[in-house]
């Protein structure tokens, strides 16, 4: 116990110092992979080391190679930070070391999962009797939901995929917008369904109901999944759910919504119009690490029909202690998993309903402030309608935009990365961190202005 306590105390001290450094440190890492490898040591020791010393070595060797993802000035990807209560709960998750798959084995975890799931459904305005599974992230949440949908549409066509597999069965059509996230394609590949048929999207990434109807009609009646999007990764735009879901229903398709970060708009009265009609879908995927800001490894797979999810994900074994009311094992792919619901429960209990609303509204306000600040920079153009937490901008042409991005990363004040959208290189800003302040946005905008001022505008621009 003495060795364990000493190691935990060292870890606590290093964690506190790391978190305290976030307000002032450069956001990009200062050291390379090779430098960290040398600091950690490549040779496995011949004998044991004191746990506290191992923690010290890990922390001191890795610190220069850490990117300040939890900083309020990281905007490179849609990744949140970690709310204080969720961070502390995650430490308890590791200390408790629970097997979180069976109700009888860990009633504490099952209770937290059921409560957190019910709270989530209420906040997101989704059917209250839906099943909520806690996955590794949004990719596996999409996989889980689409697995339930795949099996359900095949079952409706008279094919038992659990018993007979896919070979020889009716082909499953999958239809998605041309601007869907790549995680959807990855999940479909895992499921043996291949690339989706694409529906043309508008300049913000939204698919139109009539375009969807035409695509559905081209294939005739066959088992079909339709994938919609709550929050385009570049523009933040939302598909028009009421009309597109109606079109999908006319074709008797299963409707899935990829809402990795955007589904949380439903928790804000100011932004809930973006998700109007979304609750009429069959399944929804999101990620609690993004907008809700719990630690990594916490996707959410939500399926309207609990029996459909259980049919796709349920597992039985002679040695398992299964409960008549169902178990966490029935809702997600993994047998071994962290107690993800503990951290979600902690974040929601700490924030309360109004706190979640304020968090969503604050992230959106910061995005609007970024857009206004960039629009005022000579030579810069904001390219998207800023409806949620995403901002895309260019600085004259692709070459100049790339140089502005490079200077910005060299500056180190903020991390804002580039992307390609509609064939153009863009600066893409994702505002996702609960700890981002008005001052953080001001500092980041000042850095963008410095970077832009240091790059000559193209001739004639």
For each residue, the residues with C-beta under 8 A, 3 or more apart:
1: 4 5
2: 5 6
3: 6 7 50 51 52
4: 1 7 8 51
5: 1 2 8 9
6: 2 3 9 10 50 51 52
7: 3 4 10 11 51 52 54 55
8: 4 5 11 12
9: 5 6 12 13 52
10: 6 7 13 14 52 55 56 59
11: 7 8 14 15 55 59
12: 8 9 15 16
13: 9 10 16 17
14: 10 11 17 18 55 56 59
15: 11 12 18 19
16: 12 13 19 20
17: 13 14 20 21
18: 14 15 21 22 59 63 66
19: 15 16 22 70
20: 16 17 23
21: 17 18 24 25 68
22: 18 19 25 68 70 71 72 435
23: 20 71 72
24: 21
25: 21 22 68 71
26: 30 68 412 413
27: 67 68 71 73 74 412 413 414 415
28: 67 68 409 412 415
29: 64 65 66 67
30: 26 64 65
31: 35 36 39 64 65
32: 35 36 65
33: 36 37 65
34: 37 38
35: 31 32 38 39 64 65
36: 31 32 33 39 40 61 62 64 65
37: 33 34 40 42
38: 34 35 41 42
39: 31 35 36 60 61 62 64
40: 36 37 57 58 61 62
41: 38 57
42: 37 38
43:
44:
45: 48 49
46:
47:
48: 45
49: 45 53 54
50: 3 6 53 54
51: 3 4 6 7 54 55
52: 3 6 7 9 10 55 56
53: 49 50 56 57
54: 7 49 50 51 57 58
55: 7 10 11 14 51 52 58 59
56: 10 14 52 53 59 60
57: 40 41 53 54 60 61
58: 40 54 55 61 62
59: 10 11 14 18 55 56 62 63
60: 39 56 57 63
61: 36 39 40 57 58
62: 36 39 40 58 59 65 66
63: 18 59 60 66
64: 29 30 31 35 36 39
65: 29 30 31 32 33 35 36 62
66: 18 29 62 63
67: 27 28 29 74 415
68: 21 22 25 26 27 28 71 73 74 415
69: 74 79 81
70: 19 22 74 81 82 433 435
71: 22 23 25 27 68 74 81 433 435 440
72: 22 23 81 433 435 436 437 440
73: 27 68 413 414 415 436 440 443 444
74: 27 67 68 69 70 71 79 414 415 433
75: 370 414 415 416 429 430 431 432 444
76: 415 416 417 428 430
77: 417 430
78: 233 260 261 290 389 390 430 432
79: 69 74 289 290 430 432
80: 289 290 291 292 293 294 432 433 434
81: 69 70 71 72 293 432 433 434 435
82: 70 86 87 90 293 294 295
83: 86 87 292 293 294 346 347 350 351 434
84: 87 88 350
85: 88 89 346 347 349 350
86: 82 83 89 90 293 294 295 343 344 346 347 350
87: 82 83 84 90 91 295
88: 84 85 91 92 346
89: 85 86 92 93 342 343 345 346 347
90: 82 86 87 93 94 294 295 342 343
91: 87 88 94 95
92: 88 89 95 96 342
93: 89 90 96 98 338 339 340 342 343
94: 90 91 97
95: 91 92
96: 92 93 108 339 342
97: 94
98: 93 105 106 108 109 339
99: 102 105 106 336
100: 106 109 113 328 337 338 339 340 341
101: 105 327 328 329 335 336 337
102: 99 105 106 110 320 321 322 323 327 328 329
103: 106 107 110 323 325 326 327 328
104: 107 321 323
105: 98 99 101 102 321
106: 98 99 100 102 103 109 110 339
107: 103 104 110 111
108: 96 98 111 112
109: 98 100 106 112 113 328 339 341 342
110: 102 103 106 107 113 114 327 328
111: 107 108 114 115
112: 108 109 115 116 339 341 342 345
113: 100 109 110 116 117 132 134 328 341
114: 110 111 117 118
115: 111 112 118 119 345
116: 112 113 119 120 132 341 344 345 348
117: 113 114 120 121 131 132 341
118: 114 115 121 122 128
119: 115 116 122 123 345 348
120: 116 117 123 124 126 132 300 302 344 348
121: 117 118 124 126 127 128 130 132 302
122: 118 119 125 128
123: 119 120 266 267 348 353 356
124: 120 121 263 264 266 267 275 284 286 302
125: 122 266 272 275 278 279
126: 120 121 130 266 279 284 302 304
127: 121 130 279 304
128: 118 121 122
129: 306
130: 121 126 127 302 303 304 306
131: 117 302 303 305 306 309 310 330 331
132: 113 116 117 120 121 300 301 302 331
133: 141 144 300 301 302 303 309 313 328 331 332
134: 113 298 299 300 301 328 331 332 337 340 341 344
135: 140 141 143 144 298 299 300 301 332 333 334
136: 139 140 297 298 299 334 337
137: 140 141 287 289 296 297 298 299
138: 141 142 183 258 260 285 286 287 290 299
139: 136 142 143 183 186 187 299
140: 135 136 137 143 144 187 299 301 332 333
141: 133 135 137 138 144 145 260 285 286 287 299 300 301
142: 138 139 145 146 183 184 187 256 258 285 301
143: 135 139 140 146 147 186 187 190 191 333
144: 133 135 140 141 147 148 285 301 303 309 312 313 331 332 333
145: 141 142 148 149 256 283 284 285 301 302 303
146: 142 143 149 150 174 187 188 191 193 225 227 256 283
147: 143 144 150 151 191 312 313
148: 144 145 151 152 283 303 305 308 309 311 312 313
149: 145 146 152 153 225 254 256 282 283 308
150: 146 147 153 154 161 172 191 193 225 312
151: 147 148 154 155 161 162 308 311 312
152: 148 149 155 156 254 282 305 308 311 312
153: 149 150 156 157 172 223 224 225 253 254
154: 150 151 157 159 160 161 169 170 172 223
155: 151 152 158 159 160 161 311
156: 152 153 223 252
157: 153 154 169 170 222 223
158: 155
159: 154 155 164 169 170 223
160: 154 155 163 164
161: 150 151 154 155 164 165 166 169
162: 151 311 312
163: 160
164: 159 160 161 167 168 169
165: 161 168 169
166: 161 169 192
167: 164
168: 164 165
169: 154 157 159 161 164 165 166
170: 154 157 159 222 223
171: 222 223
172: 150 153 154 193 222 223 224 225
173: 197 219 222 223 224 225
174: 146 188 193 194 196 197 224 225 226 227
175: 196 197 198 199 212 215 216 224 225 226 227 253
176: 180 184 196 197 198 199 226 227 228 229
177: 180 198 199 201 205 206 207 227 228 229 239
178: 198 199 200 201 207
179: 201 205 229 232 234
180: 176 177 184 185 196 227 229 258
181: 184 229 233 258 260
182: 185 186
183: 138 139 142 186 187 258 260
184: 142 176 180 181 187 188 196 227 258
185: 180 182 188 189 195 196
186: 139 143 182 183 189 190
187: 139 140 142 143 146 183 184 190 191
188: 146 174 184 185 191 193 194 195 196
189: 185 186 192 193 194
190: 143 186 187
191: 143 146 147 150 187 188
192: 166 189
193: 146 150 172 174 188 189 196 225
194: 174 188 189
195: 185 188
196: 174 175 176 180 184 185 188 193 227
197: 173 174 175 176 215 219
198: 175 176 177 178
199: 175 176 177 178 207 208 211 212 215
200: 178 207 208 211
201: 177 178 179 204 205 206 207
202: 205 206 207 208
203: 422
204: 201 232 235 237 384 385
205: 177 179 201 202 229 232 234 235 237
206: 177 201 202 232 237 238 239 240
207: 177 178 199 200 201 202 211 212 228 229 239 244
208: 199 200 202 211 212 240 244
209: 212 213 240 243 244 246 247
210: 213 214 247
211: 199 200 207 208 214 215
212: 175 199 207 208 209 215 216 226 244 247 248
213: 209 210 216 217 247 250
214: 210 211 217 218
215: 175 197 199 211 212 218 219
216: 175 212 213 219 224 226 247 248 250 251 253
217: 213 214 220 251
218: 214 215
219: 173 197 215 216 222 224
220: 217
221: 251 252
222: 157 170 171 172 173 219
223: 153 154 156 157 159 170 171 172 173
224: 153 172 173 174 175 216 219 248 251 252 253 254
225: 146 149 150 153 172 173 174 175 193 253 254 255 256
226: 174 175 176 212 216 244 248 251 253 254 255 256
227: 146 174 175 176 177 180 184 196 256 257 258
228: 176 177 207 239 241 244 245 255 256 257 258 278 281
229: 176 177 179 180 181 205 207 232 238 239 257 258 259 262
230: 238 239 241 257 258 259 262 263 265 274 275 278 284
231: 236 237 238 259 260 261 262 263 265 388 389 390
232: 179 204 205 206 229 235 236 237 238 262 390
233: 78 181 390
234: 179 205 384 390 392 419 421 426 428
235: 204 205 232 384 385 387 390 392
236: 231 232 262 367 384 386 387 388 389 390
237: 204 205 206 231 232 384 385 387 388
238: 206 229 230 231 232 241 262 265 274 275 387 388
239: 177 206 207 228 229 230 244
240: 206 208 209 243 244 277
241: 228 230 238 244 245 257 275 276 277 278 280 281
242: 245 246 276 277 280
243: 209 240 246 247 277
244: 207 208 209 212 226 228 239 240 241 247 248
245: 228 241 242 248 249 255 277 278 280 281
246: 209 242 243 249 250
247: 209 210 212 213 216 243 244 250 251
248: 212 216 224 226 244 245 251 253 255
249: 245 246 252 253 255 280
250: 213 216 246 247
251: 216 217 221 224 226 247 248
252: 156 221 224 249
253: 153 175 216 224 225 226 248 249
254: 149 152 153 224 225 226 282 283
255: 225 226 228 245 248 249 280 281 282 283
256: 142 145 146 149 225 226 227 228 281 282 283 284 285
257: 227 228 229 230 241 263 278 281 283 284 285
258: 138 142 180 181 183 184 227 228 229 230 285
259: 229 230 231 262 263 264 275 278 284 285 286
260: 78 138 141 181 183 231 263 285 286 287 290
261: 78 231 264 286 287 290 291 388 389 430 432
262: 229 230 231 232 236 238 259 265 274 275 388
263: 124 230 231 257 259 260 266 275 278 284 285 286
264: 124 259 261 267 268 286 290 291 292 356 360
265: 230 231 238 262 268 271 272 274 275 360 388
266: 123 124 125 126 263 271 272 274 275 278
267: 123 124 264 272 353 356 357 360
268: 264 265 271 272 357 360 361 364
269: 272 357
270: 361 364
271: 265 266 268 274 360 361 364 388
272: 125 265 266 267 268 269 275 276
273: 276
274: 230 238 262 265 266 271 387 388
275: 124 125 230 238 241 259 262 263 265 266 272 278 279
276: 241 242 272 273
277: 240 241 242 243 245 280
278: 125 228 230 241 245 257 259 263 266 275 281 284
279: 125 126 127 275
280: 241 242 245 249 255 277
281: 228 241 245 255 256 257 278 284 304
282: 149 152 254 255 256 303 304 305 308
283: 145 146 148 149 254 255 256 257 301 302 303 304
284: 124 126 145 230 256 257 259 263 278 281 302
285: 138 141 142 144 145 256 257 258 259 260 263 299 300 301 302
286: 124 138 141 259 260 261 263 264 290 291 299 300 302
287: 137 138 141 260 261 290 291 298 299 300
288: 292 294 298 299 300 340 343 344 347
289: 79 80 137 292 293 294 295 296 297 298 299
290: 78 79 80 138 260 261 264 286 287 293 432
291: 80 261 264 286 287 359 360 363 389 432
292: 80 83 264 288 289 344 347 348 356 359
293: 80 81 82 83 86 289 290 347 359 432 433 434
294: 80 82 83 86 90 288 289 298 340 343 344 346 347
295: 82 86 87 90 289 298 343
296: 137 289
297: 136 137 289 338 340
298: 134 135 136 137 287 288 289 294 295 340 343 344
299: 134 135 136 137 138 139 140 141 285 286 287 288 289
300: 120 132 133 134 135 141 285 286 287 288 344
301: 132 133 134 135 140 141 142 144 145 283 285 309 331 332
302: 120 121 124 126 130 131 132 133 145 283 284 285 286
303: 130 131 133 144 145 148 282 283 306 308 309
304: 126 127 130 281 282 283 308
305: 131 148 152 282 308 309
306: 129 130 131 303 309 310 326
307: 310 311
308: 148 149 151 152 282 303 304 305 311 312
309: 131 133 144 148 301 303 305 306 312 313 330 331
310: 131 306 307 313 314 326 330 331
311: 148 151 152 155 162 307 308 314
312: 144 147 148 150 151 152 162 308 309
313: 133 144 147 148 309 310 330 331 332 333
314: 310 311 329 330
315: 320 329 330 335
316: 320 322
317: 320
318:
319:
320: 102 315 316 317 329
321: 102 104 105
322: 102 316 327 329
323: 102 103 104 326 327
324:
325: 103
326: 103 306 310 323 330
327: 101 102 103 110 322 323 330
328: 100 101 102 103 109 110 113 133 134 331 332
329: 101 102 314 315 320 322 332 335
330: 131 309 310 313 314 315 326 327
331: 131 132 133 134 144 301 309 310 313 328
332: 133 134 135 140 144 301 313 328 329 337
333: 135 140 143 144 313
334: 135 136 337
335: 101 315 329
336: 99 101
337: 100 101 134 136 332 334 340
338: 93 100 297
339: 93 96 98 100 106 109 112 342 343
340: 93 100 134 288 294 297 298 337 343 344
341: 100 109 112 113 116 117 134 344 345
342: 89 90 92 93 96 109 112 339 345 346
343: 86 89 90 93 288 294 295 298 339 340 346 347
344: 86 116 120 134 288 292 294 298 300 340 341 347 348
345: 89 112 115 116 119 341 342 348 349
346: 83 85 86 88 89 294 342 343 349 350
347: 83 85 86 89 288 292 293 294 343 344 350 351
348: 116 119 120 123 292 344 345 351 352 356
349: 85 345 346 352
350: 83 84 85 86 346 347 355
351: 83 347 348 354 355 356 359
352: 348 349 355 356
353: 123 267 356 357
354: 351 357 358
355: 350 351 352 358 359
356: 123 264 267 292 348 351 352 353 359 360
357: 267 268 269 353 354 360 361
358: 354 355 361 362
359: 291 292 293 351 355 356 362 363 434
360: 264 265 267 268 271 291 356 357 363 364
361: 268 270 271 357 358 364 365
362: 358 359 365 366 436
363: 291 359 360 366 367 389 431 432 433 436
364: 268 270 271 360 361 367 368 388 389 431
365: 361 362 368 369
366: 362 363 369 370 389 431 436 438 441
367: 236 363 364 370 371 386 388 389 390 391 429 431
368: 364 365 371 372 386
369: 365 366 372 373 438 441 445
370: 75 366 367 373 374 391 429 431 441 444 445
371: 367 368 374 375 382 386 391 393
372: 368 369 375 376
373: 369 370 376 377 441 445 448
374: 370 371 377 380 382 391 393 427 445 448
375: 371 372 380 381 382
376: 372 373
377: 373 374 380 395 448 449 452
378: 452 457
379: 395 396 400 452 457 461
380: 374 375 377 393 394 395 448 452
381: 375 393 394 395
382: 371 374 375 386 391 392 393
383: 392 393 394 421 422 424 426
384: 204 234 235 236 237 390 391 392
385: 204 235 237
386: 236 367 368 371 382 390 391
387: 235 236 237 238 274
388: 231 236 237 238 261 262 265 271 274 364 367
389: 78 231 236 261 291 363 364 366 367 430 431 432
390: 78 231 232 233 234 235 236 367 384 386 428 429 430 431
391: 367 370 371 374 382 384 386 428 429 431
392: 234 235 382 383 384 419 421 426 427 428 429
393: 371 374 380 381 382 383 426 427 429
394: 380 381 383 397 398 401 424 425 426 427
395: 377 379 380 381 400 401 404 427 452 455
396: 379 400 401 457 458 461
397: 394 400 401 458 461
398: 394 401 402 424 425
399: 402 403 458
400: 379 395 396 397 403 404 455 456 457 458 461
401: 394 395 396 397 398 404 405 418 424 425 426 427
402: 398 399 405 406 418 425
403: 399 400 406 407 455
404: 395 400 401 407 408 427 448 451 452 455
405: 401 402 408 409 416 417 418 427 451
406: 402 403 409 410
407: 403 404 410 411 450 451 454 455
408: 404 405 411 413 414 416 427 447 448 451
409: 28 405 406 412 415 416 417
410: 406 407
411: 407 408 414 447 450 451
412: 26 27 28 409
413: 26 27 73 408 443 444 446 447
414: 27 73 74 75 408 411 440 443 444 447 448
415: 27 28 67 68 73 74 75 76 409
416: 75 76 405 408 409 427 428 429 444 448
417: 76 77 405 409 427 428
418: 401 402 405 425 426 427 428
419: 234 392 425 426 428
420: 423 424 425 426
421: 234 383 392 424 426 428
422: 203 383
423: 420
424: 383 394 398 401 420 421
425: 394 398 401 402 418 419 420
426: 234 383 392 393 394 401 418 419 420 421
427: 374 392 393 394 395 401 404 405 408 416 417 418 448
428: 76 234 390 391 392 416 417 418 419 421
429: 75 367 370 390 391 392 393 416
430: 75 76 77 78 79 261 389 390
431: 75 363 364 366 367 370 389 390 391 436
432: 75 78 79 80 81 261 290 291 293 363 389
433: 70 71 72 74 80 81 293 363 436
434: 80 81 83 293 359
435: 22 70 71 72 81 440
436: 72 73 362 363 366 431 433 440 441
437: 72 440 441
438: 366 369 441 442
439: 442 443
440: 71 72 73 414 435 436 437 443 444
441: 366 369 370 373 436 437 438 444 445
442: 438 439 445 446
443: 73 413 414 439 440 446 447
444: 73 75 370 413 414 416 440 441 447 448
445: 369 370 373 374 441 442 448 449
446: 413 442 443 449 450
447: 408 411 413 414 443 444 450 451
448: 373 374 377 380 404 408 414 416 427 444 445 451 452
449: 377 445 446 452 453
450: 407 411 446 447 453 454
451: 404 405 407 408 411 447 448 454 455
452: 377 378 379 380 395 404 448 449 455
453: 449 450
454: 407 450 451
455: 395 400 403 404 407 451 452
456: 400
457: 378 379 396 400 461
458: 396 397 399 400 461
459:
460:
461: 379 396 397 400 457 458
